[in-house]
Amino acid sequence: MKQEEIREEDLEGEKAADTADTSEDQEQESEAGTAAEESKEEEARAEKQPEEAKEEPEKMRKKKKKEKWEEKIEELEDRVKRQMAEFDNFRKRTEKEKSHMYEVGARDVIEKILPVVDNFERGLAAVPEEEKTNPVIDGMDKVYRQLMTILTDMGVTPIDAVGKEFDPNFHNAVMHVEDEELGENVVAEEFQKGYLYKDTVIRHSMVKVAN
């Protein structure tokens, strides 16, 4: 009986040892499996890092490419603005030149018409009072008035001279006279009427000035 009990105890000890060995082996296998999984995860992360590293330069290149397009757009917008400003200056300059050319041409025409106006005025002034009802004289007077209306509409106005203080900007003194009734440097008589064209002298008044 004692021998059988001893054998049973030995068998149980061997079983316990085998169980312990098996548990240790399982733990070692588990640790090895965990280490392997960690190693795989590290390898996977290592493989992803180059891909992420590749993606970052691509994003930077896209960003730089976008910035270059923005710079190009700004450059084109600036160029368009400059061209529009140059065109506006050209338009204003052209309009000014056209206006100047028109004024020069108008002055030339008016200067040629003024002698005709002078002849009308001399002719009408020489008509006796009793002949002013003559149809011919009346027709001349109507033509003269029509001509003066046209000149006025164009901006031509006569210069006031007689009784005004002499002004070399508007008057051309060709004679002097001693007259105590008139003040010094006052226009006593007008020989030829002067005219303004849009506030610019187109012909000076030819006058006699009192000393």
C-alpha positions as CSV (number, residue, x, y, z in Angstrom):
1,M,0.0,0.0,0.0
2,K,2.8,2.4,0.9
3,Q,4.6,1.7,-2.4
4,E,1.4,2.4,-4.3
5,E,0.9,5.7,-2.4
6,I,4.5,6.7,-3.1
7,R,4.0,5.9,-6.8
8,E,0.8,8.0,-6.9
9,E,2.6,10.9,-5.3
10,D,5.4,10.6,-7.8
11,L,3.0,10.5,-10.6
12,E,1.2,13.6,-9.3
13,G,4.5,15.4,-8.9
14,E,5.4,14.5,-12.4
15,K,2.0,15.8,-13.6
16,A,2.5,19.1,-11.7
17,A,5.9,19.5,-13.2
18,D,4.6,18.8,-16.6
19,T,1.8,21.3,-16.0
20,A,4.3,23.9,-14.8
21,D,6.5,23.3,-17.8
22,T,3.6,23.6,-20.1
23,S,2.5,26.9,-18.5
24,E,6.0,28.2,-18.8
25,D,6.1,27.2,-22.4
26,Q,2.7,28.8,-23.1
27,E,3.9,32.0,-21.4
28,Q,7.1,32.0,-23.5
29,E,5.1,31.4,-26.7
30,S,2.6,34.2,-25.7
31,E,5.5,36.6,-25.1
32,A,7.1,35.5,-28.3
33,G,3.8,36.1,-30.1
34,T,3.4,39.6,-28.6
35,A,7.0,40.5,-29.5
36,A,6.3,39.3,-33.1
37,E,3.2,41.4,-33.3
38,E,5.0,44.4,-31.9
39,S,7.7,43.8,-34.5
40,K,5.2,43.7,-37.3
41,E,3.5,46.9,-36.1
42,E,6.9,48.6,-36.0
43,E,7.6,47.4,-39.5
44,A,4.2,48.6,-40.6
45,R,4.8,52.0,-39.1
46,A,8.3,52.1,-40.7
47,E,6.7,51.3,-44.1
48,K,4.0,54.0,-43.6
49,Q,6.6,56.7,-42.6
50,P,8.2,56.9,-46.1
51,E,4.7,57.1,-47.6
52,E,3.8,60.0,-45.3
53,A,7.1,61.6,-45.9
54,K,6.3,61.3,-49.7
55,E,2.9,62.9,-49.2
56,E,4.3,65.9,-47.3
57,P,6.6,67.1,-50.1
58,E,3.7,66.6,-52.6
59,K,1.5,68.9,-50.5
60,M,4.3,71.4,-50.3
61,R,4.7,71.2,-54.0
62,K,1.0,71.8,-54.5
63,K,1.0,74.7,-52.1
64,K,4.0,76.2,-53.9
65,K,2.3,75.6,-57.3
66,K,-0.8,77.4,-56.0
67,E,1.2,80.3,-54.7
68,K,2.8,80.6,-58.2
69,W,-0.6,80.7,-59.8
70,E,-1.7,83.4,-57.3
71,E,1.4,85.4,-58.1
72,K,0.7,85.1,-61.8
73,I,-2.9,86.2,-61.3
74,E,-1.8,89.2,-59.3
75,E,0.8,90.1,-61.9
76,L,-1.9,89.9,-64.7
77,E,-4.3,92.0,-62.6
78,D,-1.6,94.6,-62.0
79,R,-0.8,94.7,-65.7
80,V,-4.5,95.1,-66.7
81,K,-4.8,98.0,-64.2
82,R,-1.8,99.7,-65.6
83,Q,-3.0,99.3,-69.2
84,M,-6.4,100.7,-68.2
85,A,-4.8,103.7,-66.5
86,E,-2.6,104.3,-69.5
87,F,-5.7,104.1,-71.8
88,D,-7.6,106.5,-69.6
89,N,-4.7,109.0,-69.7
90,F,-4.4,108.5,-73.5
91,R,-8.2,109.2,-73.8
92,K,-8.0,112.3,-71.7
93,R,-4.9,113.5,-73.6
94,T,-6.7,112.9,-77.0
95,E,-9.8,114.7,-75.9
96,K,-7.7,117.6,-74.7
97,E,-5.8,117.7,-78.0
98,K,-9.0,117.5,-80.0
99,S,-10.5,120.4,-77.9
100,H,-7.3,122.4,-78.5
101,M,-7.4,121.7,-82.2
102,Y,-11.1,122.8,-82.3
103,E,-10.3,126.0,-80.5
104,V,-7.4,126.8,-82.8
105,G,-9.6,126.1,-85.8
106,A,-12.4,128.2,-84.4
107,R,-10.1,131.1,-83.6
108,D,-8.8,131.0,-87.2
109,V,-12.3,131.1,-88.6
110,I,-13.4,133.9,-86.2
111,E,-10.4,136.0,-87.0
112,K,-11.3,135.8,-90.7
113,I,-15.0,136.7,-90.0
114,L,-14.3,139.7,-87.8
115,P,-13.3,142.0,-90.7
116,V,-16.6,141.2,-92.3
117,V,-18.3,142.2,-89.1
118,D,-16.3,145.5,-89.1
119,N,-17.5,146.2,-92.7
120,F,-21.1,145.6,-91.7
121,E,-20.8,148.0,-88.8
122,R,-19.1,150.7,-90.9
123,G,-21.6,150.4,-93.7
124,L,-24.6,150.5,-91.3
125,A,-23.1,153.4,-89.4
126,A,-22.7,155.4,-92.6
127,V,-26.4,155.1,-93.6
128,P,-28.4,158.3,-93.1
129,E,-31.3,158.1,-90.7
130,E,-33.9,158.7,-93.4
131,E,-32.6,155.7,-95.5
132,K,-32.6,153.1,-92.7
133,T,-36.1,152.1,-93.8
134,N,-34.7,151.1,-97.2
135,P,-35.3,147.3,-97.7
136,V,-31.7,146.8,-98.7
137,I,-30.4,148.5,-95.6
138,D,-32.9,146.6,-93.5
139,G,-31.7,143.3,-95.1
140,M,-28.1,144.2,-94.3
141,D,-29.0,144.9,-90.7
142,K,-30.8,141.6,-90.4
143,V,-27.8,139.7,-91.8
144,Y,-25.4,141.6,-89.4
145,R,-27.6,140.7,-86.4
146,Q,-27.8,137.1,-87.4
147,L,-24.0,136.9,-87.8
148,M,-23.5,138.4,-84.4
149,T,-26.0,135.9,-82.8
150,I,-24.0,133.0,-84.3
151,L,-20.7,134.5,-83.0
152,T,-22.3,134.9,-79.5
153,D,-23.5,131.3,-79.5
154,M,-19.9,130.3,-80.3
155,G,-18.6,132.2,-77.3
156,V,-17.5,135.4,-79.0
157,T,-18.2,138.6,-77.1
158,P,-17.0,142.2,-77.7
159,I,-14.6,143.9,-75.3
160,D,-15.8,147.0,-73.4
161,A,-13.4,149.8,-74.1
162,V,-14.8,153.4,-74.1
163,G,-14.8,154.9,-70.6
164,K,-12.9,151.9,-69.1
165,E,-9.4,152.1,-67.6
166,F,-6.8,151.2,-70.1
167,D,-5.7,147.5,-69.8
168,P,-2.9,146.3,-72.1
169,N,-4.4,142.7,-71.7
170,F,-7.5,143.9,-73.7
171,H,-6.6,147.2,-75.3
172,N,-4.1,148.4,-77.9
173,A,-3.4,152.1,-77.5
174,V,-2.6,153.8,-80.8
175,M,-3.2,157.4,-79.8
176,H,-3.1,159.6,-76.7
177,V,-5.2,162.7,-76.0
178,E,-5.2,165.4,-73.3
179,D,-8.7,165.5,-71.9
180,E,-9.4,167.0,-68.4
181,E,-12.9,165.6,-68.4
182,L,-11.6,162.1,-68.5
183,G,-9.5,160.5,-65.8
184,E,-5.9,159.6,-66.4
185,N,-5.3,156.4,-68.4
186,V,-9.0,156.1,-69.5
187,V,-10.0,155.0,-73.0
188,A,-11.4,158.0,-74.8
189,E,-12.3,156.5,-78.2
190,E,-12.4,153.1,-79.9
191,F,-11.2,152.8,-83.5
192,Q,-11.6,149.0,-83.8
193,K,-13.7,146.8,-81.6
194,G,-11.9,144.0,-79.8
195,Y,-13.3,140.5,-79.1
196,L,-13.0,137.6,-76.7
197,Y,-13.4,134.0,-77.5
198,K,-14.2,132.0,-74.4
199,D,-12.5,134.5,-72.1
200,T,-9.4,134.6,-74.3
201,V,-8.6,137.7,-76.3
202,I,-8.9,137.0,-80.0
203,R,-8.4,140.6,-81.0
204,H,-7.4,143.6,-78.9
205,S,-9.4,146.8,-79.0
206,M,-7.7,149.6,-80.9
207,V,-8.2,152.7,-78.8
208,K,-7.2,156.3,-78.0
209,V,-6.2,156.8,-74.3
210,A,-6.5,160.0,-72.3
211,N,-3.4,161.2,-70.4
